[in-house]
Amino acid sequence: MAFLSTLSHAVGATAAALKFSETSFDGELNSLLSSFSSSVCFMGSPLTSYPSTFPGSNFTAKKGLVVYSKRISGLEEAIRIRREREFQTSTTSQRRPPLRRGKVSQRLPVPDHIPKPPYLGTNLLPEISKEYQIHDSEGISRMRAAGELAARVLDYAGTLVRPSVTTNEIDKAVHQMIIDAGAYPSPLGYGGFPKSVCTSVNECMCHGIPDSRQLQDGDIINIDVTVYLNGYHGDTSKTFFCGNVSDAVKRLVKVTEECLHKGIAVCKDGALYRKIGKRISEHAEKFGYGVVDRFVGHGVGTVFHSEPLIFHHRNEKSGFMVEGQTFTIEPILTLGSTDCITWEDNWTTLTADGSPAAQFEHTILITKTGAEILTKV
């Protein structure tokens, strides 16, 4: 569960040359590509408040503004624009109104006999633990049990997704299944979060609070489940389709899941953490999608959120993975801007331009030769 956020400080990075995986281009893409072929495109955002000239170019930022940017090829920019146009021309997407908050019901009770995590009793967000969570054989066994339960709960939650169902109903069903298993729903009460699961619909990047809003035909919804079982957290999420979803959004969801597995594929004892973000970014850029850099994966185990923080975009993070270590990988991709806004509830975070966002997440265990997915059904 991406309850953590961070800002990227990696600037001026040059993207590697990428080969587009599709075998053919339509006329629109060829036209776009030709318009970019003779120039270099830059994408960037203001990070500081000092005047500057961008290194290696004749562009001077306005007074009081520095623009840091990532160099991208004309091909990547052309693909990105085509994806945005595909979404904008979708009749389903054009009819969809912006996400609005519904009524949030009272938090559900948890029986006294179920062990509770230590962060309950305060609405303050716990600090990120600096301790890397590396487990012995007993700890690994408990992590597997927590991960297996989280995966089963998420799989069940997905069967509830259909038009007219409210996210509050999904929360209630998830809550009941978790406590019936003798576990605690980890989000409930974490930093004051009022529900047992996160339900992020359409343009909601993450941390959506279940409420009275009914799901609509054509929606997508990320359901983020974390359970606390026998002193260990298992954390996973998946984006589901509700009814008839547009092809453009289906593709976004598919590529996001592929990015998760490409990130997992580079993991093993001794591998550098930064390889995860590199591999995810490479794949996302082939399809013109943005990778959100504000929200990160994290160590998970007896503590809900700890080091290492896992960046899903290109970065220069130091450090390497260790056998027996557990953490999450949970990339968020968008069809448009990766900028975000957060509602007054301090949780619900949406894309700034209202474009759809998708996310997938697994908890993994680092092994000598690879990574074991602990939250796989």
C-alpha positions as CSV (number, residue, x, y, z in Angstrom):
1,M,0.0,0.0,0.0
2,A,1.6,3.2,-1.2
3,F,1.0,5.2,2.0
4,L,4.4,6.7,1.4
5,S,5.3,9.6,-1.0
6,T,8.5,11.1,-2.2
7,L,9.8,13.7,-4.6
8,S,12.3,12.7,-7.2
9,H,15.6,14.7,-7.2
10,A,17.1,12.9,-10.1
11,V,17.3,15.6,-12.8
12,G,18.7,16.0,-16.3
13,A,18.7,12.2,-16.9
14,T,18.9,11.1,-20.5
15,A,16.5,8.4,-21.5
16,A,18.0,5.3,-23.2
17,A,17.1,4.6,-26.8
18,L,14.0,2.5,-26.8
19,K,12.5,0.2,-29.4
20,F,8.8,0.4,-29.7
21,S,7.2,-3.0,-29.4
22,E,4.3,-2.6,-31.8
23,T,5.0,-3.9,-35.3
24,S,3.2,-1.2,-37.2
25,F,2.3,2.5,-36.9
26,D,-0.9,4.2,-38.1
27,G,-0.9,7.3,-40.2
28,E,-1.4,9.6,-37.1
29,L,1.7,8.2,-35.3
30,N,3.8,8.5,-38.5
31,S,2.7,12.1,-38.8
32,L,3.5,12.9,-35.2
33,L,6.8,11.2,-35.4
34,S,7.9,13.2,-38.5
35,S,7.0,16.4,-36.7
36,F,9.3,15.5,-33.8
37,S,12.2,13.8,-35.8
38,S,14.1,17.0,-36.4
39,S,14.0,18.3,-32.8
40,V,14.6,17.3,-29.2
41,C,11.7,17.3,-26.8
42,F,11.9,18.1,-23.1
43,M,9.4,17.4,-20.4
44,G,9.9,19.0,-17.0
45,S,8.5,20.7,-14.0
46,P,9.6,23.6,-11.7
47,L,11.4,22.4,-8.6
48,T,13.1,25.4,-7.1
49,S,12.7,29.2,-7.1
50,Y,16.0,30.4,-8.6
51,P,16.6,31.7,-12.1
52,S,18.7,29.5,-14.4
53,T,19.6,28.5,-17.9
54,F,19.0,24.8,-18.7
55,P,22.4,23.1,-19.2
56,G,23.2,22.4,-22.8
57,S,20.4,24.4,-24.4
58,N,19.6,28.0,-25.2
59,F,16.4,27.9,-23.0
60,T,16.4,30.3,-20.1
61,A,13.8,29.9,-17.4
62,K,11.6,32.7,-16.3
63,K,12.9,34.7,-13.3
64,G,12.2,32.8,-10.1
65,L,11.9,29.4,-11.8
66,V,14.3,26.6,-12.6
67,V,13.1,23.9,-15.0
68,Y,14.6,20.5,-14.6
69,S,13.7,18.1,-17.4
70,K,14.3,14.7,-18.9
71,R,15.3,14.4,-22.5
72,I,13.1,12.2,-24.5
73,S,13.0,11.1,-28.1
74,G,10.6,12.3,-30.7
75,L,9.3,8.7,-30.9
76,E,8.4,8.5,-27.2
77,E,6.7,11.9,-27.3
78,A,4.7,10.9,-30.4
79,I,3.5,7.7,-28.7
80,R,2.5,9.7,-25.6
81,I,0.4,12.1,-27.6
82,R,-1.3,9.3,-29.5
83,R,-2.2,7.6,-26.3
84,E,-3.7,10.8,-24.9
85,R,-5.7,11.4,-28.1
86,E,-7.0,7.8,-28.0
87,F,-8.3,8.4,-24.5
88,Q,-9.8,11.8,-25.4
89,T,-11.7,10.4,-28.4
90,S,-13.2,7.5,-26.4
91,T,-16.9,8.2,-26.1
92,T,-17.0,6.4,-22.8
93,S,-14.3,8.6,-21.4
94,Q,-15.9,11.8,-22.7
95,R,-19.1,11.1,-20.8
96,R,-17.4,10.3,-17.5
97,P,-17.8,13.0,-14.9
98,P,-14.9,13.9,-12.6
99,L,-14.6,11.8,-9.4
100,R,-16.6,13.2,-6.5
101,R,-16.5,12.1,-2.9
102,G,-19.5,10.2,-1.6
103,K,-20.6,9.7,2.0
104,V,-18.1,8.0,4.2
105,S,-19.6,5.7,6.8
106,Q,-18.3,5.0,10.3
107,R,-15.3,2.8,10.7
108,L,-16.0,-0.9,11.3
109,P,-15.2,-2.6,14.6
110,V,-12.6,-5.3,15.0
111,P,-13.1,-8.0,17.7
112,D,-11.0,-7.6,20.8
113,H,-9.3,-11.0,20.4
114,I,-7.6,-10.0,17.1
115,P,-4.0,-8.7,17.6
116,K,-3.7,-5.0,16.6
117,P,-0.7,-3.3,15.0
118,P,1.1,-0.8,17.3
119,Y,0.3,2.4,15.3
120,L,-3.4,2.4,16.5
121,G,-4.5,5.1,18.9
122,T,-3.2,8.1,17.1
123,N,-4.1,9.9,13.9
124,L,-0.5,10.8,13.3
125,L,1.3,9.1,10.4
126,P,4.0,6.8,11.8
127,E,7.6,7.6,10.8
128,I,9.2,5.4,8.2
129,S,11.2,2.7,10.0
130,K,14.9,2.9,9.0
131,E,15.3,-0.9,9.7
132,Y,15.4,-3.1,6.6
133,Q,13.2,-6.1,7.2
134,I,15.2,-9.3,6.7
135,H,13.6,-12.5,8.0
136,D,14.7,-15.8,9.4
137,S,12.9,-19.0,8.5
138,E,10.0,-18.4,10.9
139,G,9.6,-14.8,9.8
140,I,9.5,-16.0,6.1
141,S,6.8,-18.5,7.0
142,R,4.7,-15.8,8.6
143,M,5.2,-13.5,5.7
144,R,4.1,-16.2,3.3
145,A,0.9,-16.7,5.4
146,A,0.1,-12.9,5.5
147,G,0.8,-12.6,1.8
148,E,-1.4,-15.6,0.9
149,L,-4.3,-14.2,2.9
150,A,-3.9,-10.7,1.4
151,A,-3.9,-12.3,-2.1
152,R,-7.1,-14.3,-1.4
153,V,-8.9,-11.3,0.0
154,L,-7.9,-9.2,-3.0
155,D,-9.1,-11.9,-5.4
156,Y,-12.4,-12.0,-3.6
157,A,-12.8,-8.2,-3.6
158,G,-12.3,-8.3,-7.4
159,T,-15.4,-10.5,-7.8
160,L,-17.5,-7.8,-6.2
161,V,-16.6,-5.2,-8.8
162,R,-19.6,-4.4,-11.0
163,P,-21.8,-1.4,-11.9
164,S,-24.0,-0.1,-9.0
165,V,-21.8,-1.6,-6.3
166,T,-20.5,1.0,-3.9
167,T,-16.9,1.1,-2.7
168,N,-18.2,1.1,0.8
169,E,-19.8,-2.3,0.2
170,I,-16.4,-3.6,-1.0
171,D,-14.8,-2.3,2.1
172,K,-17.4,-4.0,4.3
173,A,-16.9,-7.4,2.6
174,V,-13.1,-7.1,2.7
175,H,-13.2,-6.2,6.4
176,Q,-15.3,-9.2,7.3
177,M,-13.2,-11.6,5.4
178,I,-10.0,-10.4,7.1
179,I,-11.4,-10.5,10.6
180,D,-12.9,-13.9,9.9
181,A,-9.4,-15.1,9.2
182,G,-8.2,-13.8,12.6
183,A,-6.3,-10.9,11.0
184,Y,-6.5,-7.1,11.2
185,P,-7.0,-4.9,8.2
186,S,-3.8,-2.9,8.2
187,P,-5.1,0.4,6.7
188,L,-7.8,0.8,9.4
189,G,-6.6,3.5,11.7
190,Y,-3.2,3.9,10.1
191,G,-2.5,7.7,10.4
192,G,-6.3,8.1,10.9
193,F,-7.3,6.3,7.7
194,P,-11.0,5.5,8.3
195,K,-11.5,2.3,6.3
196,S,-10.1,-1.2,5.9
197,V,-9.1,-1.1,2.3
198,C,-8.2,1.6,-0.3
199,T,-10.4,1.8,-3.4
200,S,-9.1,4.2,-6.1
201,V,-11.4,4.8,-9.0
202,N,-10.5,6.1,-12.5
203,E,-8.3,9.2,-12.0
204,C,-7.6,8.4,-8.4
205,M,-3.9,7.4,-8.2
206,C,-4.1,5.8,-4.8
207,H,-5.5,6.1,-1.2
208,G,-9.1,6.3,-2.2
209,I,-11.4,6.1,0.8
210,P,-14.4,3.8,0.3
211,D,-17.7,5.7,0.3
212,S,-21.3,5.7,-1.0
213,R,-20.4,6.3,-4.7
214,Q,-21.6,3.5,-7.0
215,L,-19.3,2.1,-9.5
216,Q,-20.2,3.0,-13.1
217,D,-20.0,1.0,-16.3
218,G,-16.6,1.7,-17.8
219,D,-14.9,2.5,-14.5
220,I,-11.6,1.1,-13.4
221,I,-10.8,0.5,-9.7
222,N,-7.6,-0.3,-7.8
223,I,-8.3,-2.2,-4.6
224,D,-5.4,-2.2,-2.2
225,V,-5.5,-4.8,0.5
226,T,-3.1,-5.2,3.5
227,V,-3.6,-7.6,6.3
228,Y,-1.8,-7.9,9.7
229,L,-1.6,-11.6,10.5
230,N,0.4,-13.1,13.4
231,G,2.4,-9.9,13.7
232,Y,3.3,-9.6,9.9
233,H,1.8,-7.4,7.1
234,G,1.0,-8.7,3.6
235,D,0.4,-6.0,1.1
236,T,-1.0,-6.2,-2.5
237,S,-3.2,-4.3,-5.0
238,K,-4.7,-4.8,-8.4
239,T,-6.7,-2.7,-10.9
240,F,-10.0,-4.2,-12.0
241,F,-12.4,-3.4,-14.8
242,C,-16.0,-2.5,-14.1
243,G,-18.2,-3.4,-17.1
244,N,-17.2,-2.1,-20.5
245,V,-13.9,-0.3,-20.3
246,S,-12.4,1.6,-23.2
247,D,-9.6,0.0,-25.2
248,A,-7.3,2.9,-24.3
249,V,-7.8,2.4,-20.6
250,K,-7.5,-1.4,-20.9
251,R,-4.1,-1.0,-22.5
252,L,-3.0,1.3,-19.7
253,V,-4.0,-1.3,-17.1
254,K,-2.3,-4.1,-19.0
255,V,1.0,-2.2,-19.4
256,T,0.9,-1.3,-15.7
257,E,0.7,-4.9,-14.7
258,E,3.5,-5.7,-17.1
259,C,5.6,-3.0,-15.5
260,L,5.2,-4.6,-12.1
261,H,6.4,-7.9,-13.3
262,K,9.3,-6.4,-15.2
263,G,10.4,-4.7,-12.0
264,I,10.1,-8.0,-10.0
265,A,12.2,-9.8,-12.7
266,V,15.3,-7.8,-11.9
267,C,15.2,-8.6,-8.2
268,K,17.6,-11.0,-6.5
269,D,20.2,-11.1,-3.8
270,G,22.8,-8.4,-4.6
271,A,20.8,-6.6,-7.3
272,L,20.7,-2.8,-7.1
273,Y,17.4,-1.2,-6.1
274,R,17.6,1.4,-8.9
275,K,17.3,-1.4,-11.5
276,I,13.6,-1.7,-10.6
277,G,12.8,1.9,-11.6
278,K,14.9,1.7,-14.7
279,R,13.1,-1.4,-16.0
280,I,9.6,-0.1,-15.2
281,S,10.3,3.3,-16.8
282,E,11.7,1.7,-20.0
283,H,8.6,-0.4,-20.5
284,A,6.1,2.4,-19.7
285,E,7.8,4.8,-22.0
286,K,7.5,2.4,-24.9
287,F,3.7,3.0,-24.7
288,G,3.8,6.7,-23.8
289,Y,2.7,6.4,-20.2
290,G,3.8,8.4,-17.3
291,V,5.3,6.8,-14.2
292,V,4.3,8.5,-11.0
293,D,7.3,9.4,-8.9
294,R,5.6,10.7,-5.8
295,F,4.5,7.3,-4.4
296,V,6.9,4.5,-3.7
297,G,7.2,0.9,-2.7
298,H,8.5,0.1,0.8
299,G,9.9,-2.5,3.1
300,V,7.1,-4.5,4.8
301,G,7.0,-7.2,7.5
302,T,6.5,-6.7,11.2
303,V,6.4,-3.0,10.3
304,F,3.9,-1.7,7.8
305,H,6.3,0.8,6.1
306,S,10.1,0.8,6.3
307,E,13.2,1.2,4.3
308,P,14.1,0.5,1.5
309,L,11.9,3.0,-0.4
310,I,11.4,1.5,-3.9
311,F,11.3,4.2,-6.6
312,H,9.4,3.2,-9.7
313,H,11.0,5.8,-12.0
314,R,14.6,6.2,-13.1
315,N,16.7,7.1,-10.1
316,E,20.2,6.9,-8.6
317,K,19.2,5.2,-5.3
318,S,22.1,3.5,-3.6
319,G,22.0,0.1,-2.0
320,F,21.3,-3.5,-3.0
321,M,18.9,-6.3,-2.2
322,V,19.6,-9.0,0.4
323,E,18.4,-12.5,0.6
324,G,15.5,-12.9,3.1
325,Q,14.4,-9.3,2.6
326,T,10.8,-8.3,1.9
327,F,9.4,-5.2,0.3
328,T,6.7,-4.1,-2.1
329,I,6.8,-2.9,-5.7
330,E,3.7,-0.9,-6.7
331,P,4.0,1.3,-9.8
332,I,1.3,3.8,-10.8
333,L,1.0,4.7,-14.5
334,T,-1.1,7.4,-16.0
335,L,-2.5,8.1,-19.4
336,G,-1.7,11.8,-19.0
337,S,0.0,13.9,-16.5
338,T,1.8,12.4,-13.4
339,D,1.1,15.6,-11.4
340,C,-1.4,15.1,-8.7
341,I,-3.8,16.8,-6.3
342,T,-4.9,15.6,-2.9
343,W,-8.4,16.1,-1.5
344,E,-9.0,17.7,1.9
345,D,-9.3,14.3,3.5
346,N,-5.4,14.2,3.1
347,W,-5.6,10.8,1.5
348,T,-7.4,10.7,-1.8
349,T,-4.9,11.6,-4.5
350,L,-6.0,12.2,-8.1
351,T,-4.2,13.0,-11.4
352,A,-4.1,16.8,-11.8
353,D,-5.5,16.6,-15.4
354,G,-8.2,14.0,-14.6
355,S,-6.6,11.3,-16.8
356,P,-6.9,7.6,-15.7
357,A,-4.3,6.0,-13.4
358,A,-3.7,2.3,-12.8
359,Q,-1.6,0.5,-10.2
360,F,-0.5,-3.0,-9.3
361,E,1.4,-4.2,-6.3
362,H,3.0,-7.3,-4.9
363,T,4.9,-8.1,-1.7
364,I,8.1,-10.0,-2.7
365,L,10.8,-12.0,-0.9
366,I,14.3,-11.7,-2.1
367,T,16.0,-15.0,-2.7
368,K,19.5,-16.0,-3.8
369,T,18.5,-16.3,-7.5
370,G,15.4,-14.1,-7.8
371,A,12.3,-13.0,-6.0
372,E,9.3,-15.0,-4.6
373,I,6.0,-13.2,-5.0
374,L,4.3,-13.6,-1.6
375,T,0.9,-12.1,-2.6
376,K,0.2,-14.3,-5.6
377,V,-3.0,-16.3,-5.7
